[in-house]
Amino acid sequence: MRPDLVIGIDSSTTATKAIAFDARGRIVAEGRAPIPLSNPHPGWFEQEVSDWTGALIKALKQLAKKIDMKRVAGLAISNQRESFAQFDSKGKALRPGTLWLDERAQTEVKDIVAELGADTVHHISGKPADVTPCLYRCRWLSTHMPKVWAKTAHTAEVHGVLTHFLTGTWATSTASADPMGLLDVQSYDWSDVLLKAARLRRDQMPTLHRPGDVMGTVTAEAAKLTGLKAGTPVIAGGGDGQCAGTGANTFLSGRAYVNLGTAAVSGSYGRHYAAHRAFRTMMAVGEEGFSFETAIRTGTFLVNWMVERLFNVNPGKDPAIFKALEKEAAASPIGAHGLVLVPYWSGVMTPYWDSAARGVIAGLSGNHSRGDVYRALLEGVALEQAMMTNQVADATTPITHFAAVGGGSRSDLWCQILADASNREVKRLETAEASALGAAMAAAKGAGWYKSVPQASAAMSGKPSKTFRPRKKDSERYQELLGIYAELWPKLSDWNQKLVDFSRSAGK
């Protein structure tokens, strides 16, 4: 039997999916398993390493019941980024893994910036100083858990952990290691300067491979646990954001993807390195090049928060609530009768890099309705995305349209608002599994189906199911509103910090 499928594994924050794709990028079958999340202290977010590997086992075993694993030519991993764990010399996890959501290393960000300089950190890693990369949690762990740190023989992000489980070797993709904030992105290698700041050594880090390269093969032990065929090639994939870009074929000129998921993440591709505070520079899931990425930490998270906490509706018991809110928001005019929402419920990364930032609903009056508030939410995310995308385009290459993926992209209203606010076409893609598909494209290249990852992306990416075009009159109105929106946070940021400081001082 000639292998005719590849597997894209999407190990996200909440679940692991194992999806089999054919050579045209069509989903043939899938398996899925949840991953529990722990919040043991305020600002701490952790998961057991055994839950990362356990969810992978369950998802693959489900898949193995639906397809003959002899059909699989190779597999690659897409993973939640900036989440990592520490292991002893025998490969045993020393403590739970810490996640990208974790905020414990606020002080360490300031310490490392004071030692190296913010510009140095940004230039080497491609990422402005921020609490999210693993670099700063490494310093925190070495300071606050020195006994654990002293026993650390290996440290790896989720991609590296799962690769080790499948192959028995400590290896990972450059596009998965890069978000840790420990690589020199221009040399595609670990940075000795940043490793020293993290109090790590090169021999503790996984071997690096470019996306699409074979890292190893599935061991007999892993095959027995998962249902995979022993010897199946395990191919370097990448972080979920970069994989989503490849899955949406951002190699196309003028294209940026936008993933309207739990967070709203967007990225565009460039062959040449560029760094700017308006975006994070990530290694692309391709043989070379970079993904210029923006991130709004609250996308559909904010939708669910508003429905449950503000409107006091349980979507599980009343799923029609979203349709009702869309209808009410559609009846509200551009600008929601004078309401503006800044979506910083979980701080802000690009473009302000302020973890103390908080959300704002400005302009409320007794005349406003639930539909106005909901429209302001949709507009706030769209205006924020438009503002950042304009800055990315100015610093890199022109962006003419978005390829939209993620749960939020199913909303016609939200897609149309984004098209009008950004003055760019929004093309909704058929696949809802862009990250897994991007990993599968890397697997297809590694399996020899295509000569390069971009070639695999062109052949396997989904076609737009609907295109939303900016409407001239509405777009002009939104450009006026965008000018007002862009002024709001710079004027409020100092005041917000005072409020945050006041809140933190409570009880002291």
N, C-alpha and C positions, 0 to 999 in steps of 0.2 A: 504494500500500500504506500503510495507516494503521499507524503505529508501535504495537506492542502489548507491547514489552518495555523494561525498564530494566536497566542494568548496575550492579552493586555491585562495586567494586574493593577488595579487601582486601590491602593491601600490608603484610604483617606482618614480623617480624624474620627469618623463615626462608624465606618464599615470598610470591609475589604470586598471588592468584587473581582471575580476572575471571569473574563469575557473572551470567548473565542470569536475571532474574525476571519473572514475569508480574504482573498487577495484584492477584493474590491472594497474592503472596509465594511462589509455587511456583518451584523451580529448574527451568529449562528446559535449560540447558547451561552448561558452565564450561570454563575453561582455567587452567593452573597452571604456574608456573615457580619454581625455587628461587632463593634469594639467598644467596651465600656470606658467611660472617662471618669477620672477622679479629680476632685478639687479639695485636697486635704487641708489647705490653709488659704486664706485670702490671697489671690494672685498666683497661686500654685496650680498648675494643671499637669496631670501625670497619667500615664497608662502603663500597665504591666507589659513587659516584653513578651511574656507568654501569651498575652492577648493579641499582640501583633502577629506572632507566628500561628497561634491557634485559629485566628480568623482566616488566615491564609489557607491553613489546612482544610477548614470547613468549606470555604468557597471553592477550592479546587476539587474536593471530594464531591461536592454537589455537581460541579461541571463534569466530572468524570462519569457521572451517572447518565449524562445527556449526550456525550460524544465519546468516540473511541480516541483515547489519548495517543494512539499511534499516528493519528492524523496531524499531530501538533509538530510543526517544524521548528518552533522556538517560542520563548516567552520573554517578556520584558516587564519591568515594574514602573509604575507611576506612584508616587508616594506623597503623603503629607510632608511638608517641608519644615525645616528648622526644628524637628523633633528627633531626639537622639538618646542614646543610653550608653552605660559603661559596663565593661565585662572584665572578668579576671582572666588569667592565663589559660584556663580550661574552657573559656567561652561562656561561663555562667554570668548572668546579669547580676550586677552588684546592688542595684536598686531600680525602682521604676524609671521608665524613660520620661523625660520632661518634654513638653510640647511647645509648639509655636505660640500658643495662647499664653504661656507662662510669663509673668511679669516680675518675678522675684529679683531680677538682676539690675534694677534701676540704678543703684549706686555704682555697680561695676561698669555700666556704660560711661558714667562720668569719669571713673578712675582710668579706664583704658584710653578715653579721649584725652585726658590730661597727660598721660604718658606718651602717646603716639601722635596726637593731634588729629582733629576731626578730618582734615583734608587727607592725611595719610591713610587713615582707615578707609575712607570713601574711595580714594584712587586705587588702592590695592584690591579691595574686595568688590568695588562697584556698588557698594551699599552705604548710604549715610548711616551714621551711628544711630542705633535704635535697639530697643530691648528685645526684639524678636530673634535675631540670629543667635546661634548656639555659642558663639565666641564669648558672650558676656555671661551666660550660664556656666560655661566652663570655669571662668574665673570665680563665680559665686560658689560652685561646688568645691573647688580647690580650697577656698577660704573657709567655708562653713561646714564642709564634710571632708576634712583632710584625710581621715582614715580610709574612706571609700576611694578617694582620689589616689591615694598611695597604692591601692591594690589594682588600679586600672591598667590592664594590659592592652585593651582595645577600646576604642570609642567609635561609634558608628551611628549614622542616621538610619531612618527606617529602611531605605533602599539597601544599605549595607548590611543591616541586620537580616533582612529577608534573603538577600543573596547568600550570606553565610549559612543560613538555615538550609537553603536549597543545594548549595554547592560545596559547603565545607570550607570555603576560602573567604577571607576578609577582603572583599572587593566591592566597588561601587562605581556609579556613573559620575563624571564631572558635573553633570547637570543636576544631580541629586546632592552631591557634596557641596556644591557652590553656595546654596542658600544658607549653609551653616555659618558663612562669613569668615571662613578660614582659608580660602583659596586666593591666589593671585590670578584674577580672571583673565588677564592678558597672556599669561603663560600656561593656563590650564593646569596648574599644579598647586600643591599646598604652599602657602606662604610661610616662610620661616619666621618672619616678623610677627605675623598674626598667631602662629602656633605658640610662639614664646609668650605672647600676651595672654593666651588662653591657658598657659602652663601645660602644654602638651608637647609630645615628641612625634616625629615622623613615623617611628616604628609602631606607634599606637594607632595610626590611621589606616584605613583601608587603601588598597591599591586602586588607582584611578584608571578608568576606561572611558573613551569617548562614546556617546550614544550610538547604538548600532553595532558596537563591537561585542564579540562573544567574551564573557567573563569566566565562564566555566560551564559545567554540565550538571544536571540533576543527579545526586547521589542515589545509591540503592536504598538507603535509609529514608531519604526524603520522598523517593518514589513510592515506597510502601505506605507512608503516612498520607500522601496527597492524592495518589492515583495517577500521578504523572508517570511517563515512561522514563526509566533510568537512562541517562545519557542525553536527555533533551537539552539543547543549548539554552543557557540563561544569558540573555543579551542586555547590555546596558540601556536603561531607559532614562528617566529623569524625574525631577520634581513635578508635582501635579500641575502647577501653573504653566511651566514650560511645555509639558506634554500636551496640555490643552491647546497651546499655541500651534504645536505641530499637528494636532488632530484637526484644528480649524484651518490649516494650511496658511499660516502667516508668512510663508515664503513668497506668497503672491505679492506683487508690488502694490503698495498702497493699503494693504490690509492690516488691521489690528483685530484681535479677537477680544470679546468682552464676555466674561463668564458671570452671569447674573445668578450667582449661587449664594451660599451662606454669607460669604464676602463677595464684593463685586471687584473682580480682578481683570485687568486688561493688559495686553502686551502686543508689541510689534517687533518684527525681526530686522536685524541689521548685521551685515558682515563685519563692520568695523566698530571697534570699541568706542563707546561714548559714556560719559558719566555726568549726571545732573541731579540736583535735589528733587526734581519733579518726578523722578522714576528710580527704580532699582535696576541695575544692570545685572542680568542673569545669563549664564551660559545657556544657549539654546539647545533643544533636543534635535541635534543635527551634528554633522561632522565638524562644523565650525560655526562661528557667529554668535550673536547675542540676542537676548530677549529684553526689550526695554519695557519694564513692567510698572504699572500703577496698581494701587490697591486701596479700596474702600473697605474697612474692616467689617462693615455692616451692610449686607445686601438684603437677601431674603430673611436673614436673621432679624433685621429691623422690621420687616413686614410682619413676621410672626410675633415679635415682641409687642408691636402696636396693637395687633388684633387681640392678643391674650391679656396684656397688662393694661392697655389704655382703654380698649373697647370692651374688655371683660367677656370675650367670646372664646370658647374652646373649639378650635378648627376641627378637631377630631369628631366632635359631636355635631358640629354645624359646618360642614365643608362648603356649603353654598355661600358662606360669608365672603369669600374672596370675589366671587362673581358679583355679589351685591355691592361690595366696596368699589370694584372697578366701574360699575354703572354709575355710582354716586360721584366718583372722581372724574369720570368722563363728562359729567354734567357741570363740573366746576371749571371756570375759565383758566387760561394760562396765568400762572401766578397765584392761583387758588384764593382769589379775592384778597390778595395782599399778604399771603403767608409764605414764609421761606423756612425750610428745614435744612439744617447742616447735619449730616449723618455721622457725627463723631461719637456715637454711643460707646465705642470701644477705643477711644483715642484716634489719632490720625497718623498714618505713615506718610505716604506721598500726599501732597508736596511739602507739608509743614513739619513732619517728624516731631510730633508732640504727644507723648503717651499720656499726658495729663489732660488732653483735650476732651471735651464732653459735648454731647449733642445739644442742639439749639432748635427751638421752634419759635421763630420771631414773627410778630405782627398779629398775634391772637386777639380776637375781640369776641364779644357776645354774639355777633352775627355769623360766626363761622360754624360750619357743620362738620360732621364726621367725614363726609366726602372731601371737603376742603383739606382737612388734615391729611387724609390718605393721599390726595393728589400732591400735596406739598412733599410728602415722603418720596413718591416716585420722581418728582421733579428735582428734589434735593440730590438724589443719587445721580440722576442724569446730568444735572448742572455741574456737579463735582467731577463726573467723568469727562464732560466736555472741556472743562477748565484744564484738567490734567492732560488730556489728549492733545490739546492745542500746544501745551508746553513741550510735550514729547516730540510732536511733529516739528516744532521750531528748532529743537536741539538735535534731531536725528534726520529722518526723511519724511516726506509728506505722507499723511494718512488720509485716504479718501473714503474709506468705509469700514464698518465693523462687521465681523462675523460673530453673531450672538449665539451663545450656548448657555446651558444651565437652566434651572427651574424657572427663574424669573423671565427668561426669554419667551416663555409660553404666553406671556401677557402681551396682547396686541397693543394695548394702551401704553405700556411701559416702553416697548420698542419704538412706537411712534414718537413718544416724548423724547427719547434719546436721539432719534433721527433729527427731530426739529431743533432740540437744544444744541446738538453738536454740529448741525448743518452737514451731516454725513449720512449716507445710506446705511441702514442696518439690515443685514442679511441673516435671517434666522436659518441655522443649519439643521439638517434632518437628524443628526446624531445628538443624543442627550448625554453621551458618554465620551466626550472629547478627550478627557485625560487618559482613559483606558485605550482609546483609539490611537492617541499619540504614542503610547508605549507599544502598541501593536505595530505601528509603522516602523518604529526602531527595530522591533523583532523581525519584521518582514525584510528589512535591509540586512540584519545579521544572519537571517536564514538564506540569504542569497537571492531572494525574489526580486529585489531592486538594487540598483547600483549605489543609491544614496538614500538617506532619509528624506530629503526634499522630493526625490522622485517617488518614493513610497507615499509621501503625503499627497502629492498631486493625484496619484492613482486611487488612493483609498479615502480621501476626504469626502465628506458628505456634500451634496448639492443644496443650495438654498431652497427651502420650502416656501419662503415668503420674503419679499423685500419691502422694507419700509423706507420711503423716500422723503426727504425733508420738504415740507410745504413752505413756499416762499414767505407768505404773510406770517405764518406761525413762527417760522425760523427767525424772521426779523424781530418779532416780539420777544422771542427767547434770547436773542443776542442782547437786547436791552436789559432783560432780567439777569442774564449772566454777568453783566457789568456790575449790577447791584449785588449779586450773590458773592462775587469775587472780593468785594470790599469788606464783607461782614466779618469773616474770621480774623483777619489782621487787626481789625478794630476791637474785637472782643477777646483776643488771646491773653493779653495782660490781665484783664478783669477776670477771665476764667481761671487763671493761675492763682489769683488771690482767693477765689472761692474754693478751689481745690485745697489750697493750703489751710484755709479756715476749717474745712470739713475734716481734714486729716488731724487737726489739732484738737478735735473733740475728745474730751475725756482725759487729755494729758494733764 
